[in-house]
Structure formats: structure tokens, C-alpha cells
Amino acid sequence: MRLKKHSLAMAILLSAGISGSVMAANVPAGTELAKQQEMVFNNGSEPASLDPQKIEGSPESRIARQLFEGLVIQDDKGNILPGVAKSWEVNDNNTVFTFHLRDSKWSNGDPVTAEDFVYAWQRAVDPKTASPYSWYIEMTTMKNAADIVKGDKKPDELGVKAIDDKTLQVVLEKPIPYFIRMLGHTTMVPAPKKVIEEYGDKWTSPDHMVSNGAYTLKDWVVNERIVLKRNPEYWDNKDTILNEVTVLPVASENAELSRYQSGEVDMTNGSTPLAIEHYRQLKKEIPDQIHTTGQVGTYYYSFNNLKKPFDDVRVRKALSYAIDRDVITDKVTGQGEISAYSFVPNITAGFTPVEPAWAKLTQKERVEKAKELMKEAGYGPDHPLNFELLYNTSDNHKKIAIAIASMWKKSLGVNVSLVNQEWKTYLATERAGNFDVARAGWVGDYNEASTMLDLLTTANGNNYAKYSNPDYDKLMADSKSIVDEAKRNELYAEADAMLSRDMPVAPIYQYSTTRLVKPYVGGYPEANPEDIFYFKNMYITKH
């Protein structure tokens, strides 16, 4: 791809980690493939939606990434590759990007055009769509995005237009060094306007869905299975090997492991860690089938900052300080997770968070401070704090919730009632703000510190903690136009320090992905820090 060789363009190139090659199934010479190229993947949850402009979680994105393809994709190490866009260039002030699309088709044979991207992005910011990721396009600084999301301008005023069928132009209000990397998110894939207008919300059913990715939606039996079938119209179909993938929604870690061991599942979901006793046993029995990778993501608890007493920073800090993170990572999860005292993971490209002062204390010292804060806030033995802790169905989330509730009870006398909900209900409860404290996790939409820090800005649609700090918002807004990484990191460090001071959420650990993969599954990406994988790059060997 082409980028003009001036300072910011080069910064964009380096920030994005762009590679000029196209990723495809890479089968080593001499490998004998199985005659039946089919596999079973456990997704861990039933997706709430498969509409790219309406999805918000990993269970949805993992499937949507197979069905749809945006302007760019990633390789097995997280580097950016051309997707539907075969090349692009940027103007001198780095606010106008022009993308040249390759010849590609929808699964019904219609050509994928620049207008399909225009429609999709306008649809994402249109308040009528109620996209949980409208904020994401706003964060790109695409012209008029913020005003459209607020309802002050019309969707057709968004800074994107089709010059012709194969040329897409995007106008930004401010230059964003990592803009190209942001385009890899599933919200940014094209959408089939004709199909959506004809079928409305039912367009994502197997009978109606039209997609442009390596796979099509063959079948969807809610809470049972989703079947993906190889798309013969996909532009790189000749390099795809897997013909069919069955996706299961098994949430229980025990049930998932049982199915894997019996041969019913070829690849586990990875988002839910194995029980520590299972992990240790499997490390002895089948070490080559356990794949652990560090991830740009944080497991945390959200405090409802709008609800008493969690509107009191002393209560939020006390509860956070009282969590013994090392016990969680060593005794409960135990699969390479790192105790988190910052919201931004250490593995994030180009930024190392500064360890806050409270993190340097011993756990005993943190508990003592927590007790002082709770007393100041009016809580103690004669007036204990009582609240509910919400988490979505998962053996792992339950174990962590029980452990942390016990820590709070033992050290602070807090009484916690655990509330478990299935994924779709849990998301709806969070969105409605009907919780006290909620289990949460955030995996970066791209590998840069802003993907974590932007989450807690006031306008972010996924800021379920409802944290709102004008100074924090300004820091993150100002960081968007700073090309110099060191200077941008100074603002990130300030923002991170604000989170440590205000404690709107309690970071618990930095994610790692531990996934079981059968030895006959080839092409699994071992080192993608965002846990992004494409079935089109995988294959089944003879076994």
C-alpha cells in the first residue's frame, strides 16, 4: 500500500504495524491434509447479535470476523494487512484518506462497493440504529461523527464518501496516528444496504444474511449451534481450506473441557480460563495442546458511579484496595494472568503504565487503608455495606466473585450478594445501569493505549461505570492529534493516574488467552495480542 513519506504518514505506518502481504492458510510443505475440512469451535456464549453495527462483545466479534471483512485485517502477530482495501494514501495534513478497493463480492454475487462502507458507517453513527459502538467512529475523529451521534447532524454528513465504486474517501477532523489500525474493528465492515432495508432486523438470519467474508451463515439454532460455510464468492477463497465451522455456545468450563476431551470440540473459546486444577493437570498430560498468549485486555469490576454509595470515591478505593489480586492470579486463575493495578495492560504496544503508589504497598497495608476509607465513608461493624455483585454465567467468573466477596467480607465486613445472568441479559442490565458492582472485561479494539483509556470517557457507549471527568475527557481528546509517541504517552500517563485517583473501576488482572487446540488443527495464531483469528487461515491435518 502507498503512504506518502512525510513524518505523520510514517508514524501512521509504524503505529499500525502495516504489512504488505496478504494472509492466507499457510500449510507447511509435506503436510497431509484431512479429506474432511471441518472443525468445531466453542464460542463460550450465545452471541447477542451478528449485525456488525450492533455487536459489542467478543462472542459476537469472533463470529462476525469470519462473516465480514473490512478495509484491513490482521496477520497472526497482529500486524495490519490489506483486506477489502488493496491500497490507500493520505494527504499532506493526514486528515484525508483515500482507499482503493479490490474486486470483491458479497455472498450473493453482488460487488462490494465503496458505498457499502459509507452506508455501514453512517448506519453505525445514526442514533436510530442505537449502535453500542457509535462512540468508536466518534473516536476516529471522522468529520461530524460526534455531532451525528448526539443527533445534531444527519448521518449523511459523516466524513466518508464514495468517489466511485472502488474508491472510498474518509475525512478526519484531526489526524489520528493509529487510524488505519482502528479500521480493523468489526464495526467498520461494510453492510449490504439492499438486504438490510428489505428484511430489517431479520437480515442476520441464515435465510437472509449476505456477507463478504470468507464464510457465510449456513445455520443458526439459538443456544445450540451456529454453522459457518465457506463462501465461494470471497475474493481469497482459493487460499481458504476449511469448508465448514460449527460454533457452539457452551458457557460452562467443565462442559467445554468434557466436550474437548471427548473429541466433540476442536478449539475452545479461550476467553474463559480453565479451572486451575484442570490447567495444571492438562499441562502434564497434553502440554502441546495448551496455547497461552498475553492479551491487550483487562479483567475488572465496574462500580456504578451514579449510584450511592459508589458515587463516593472512598468506597470505590476501599473495595479496590481490599482485593488481593495475587491470590486471584495465583490461586484462582493461574494461567499467566498478571495482577492489574492499572487499567492499561503492560503488553500494550508503545506504552508502559506507571505503577500507582497504592500498588507498591503490601496487601496488609492496602487493607488498612481500605478500612480507614470505609470508616471515613460511614461504614463499619455497626453499619456494614451491603450490595450486589453482577457477573455473567461462567465457572471462572463465579469463582472469582466468590473469592473477592470473601476478601471484602473478611477485611471490611462487607456483605455481598452474587447475581448471575446469561450473557444477553447481563449486557442489557449493564446498559440500563441496574447494578451496584459488575464483573467486566475489556479487550482492546486495536493495540494502542487509547483503546483502553477511551473506554472511560464520558461519551463512550461502553462506559457502563458512568465515570465522567471533564479533565480526563480533555486529556484523551488532546491525545488524538499528538503524533510524537513520547508526548502522547505523557497524556496517557496523566489519564491513567486519574483513573487510579478516582477508581471508577477496579482492575483485577491483565488478560491472557489460554485455549485448547487439537494437534490436528493447523494455522492457529500463537502470538496475536488481541486474540484475533480467522478460520480462513486454519486447516485440518490427517489424523
Protein Blocks (a to p, Z undefined) as FASTA:
>chain_A
ZZddbfklmmmmmmnopafbdcdddddehiacdfblcddddehiacfbfcfklgcbfklm
mmmmmmpccfbdcdfkopacdfkbmbdcddfkopaccddddddddfkopacdfklmmmmm
mmmmmmklopaklmmmmmnopghklmmmnopacfklpccddfblmlccdddfbdcfklmm
mmmpmklpccdfklmmmnmmmlmpmkloccfbfbdcfbdcehkbccddddfkbmklmmpm
blbdcddfbfblklmmmmmmnopafbdeklaccdfklmmmmmmmmmmlpccddddddddd
dddfkbcfklpmklmmmmmmmpcfklmmmmmnonopacdfbfbdfklghiacdddfklmp
cfklmmmmmmmmmmmnopafklccdddddddddfklmmmmmmmmmmmmmmnopacddddd
dfklmmmmmmnopafbdcdddddfbdcfklmmmmmgmklmklmnopacfklmmmmmmmmm
pmblmlmmmmmmmmmmmmmmnomaccfbdcdddddddfklghiafkbcklpacfklgccd
dZZ
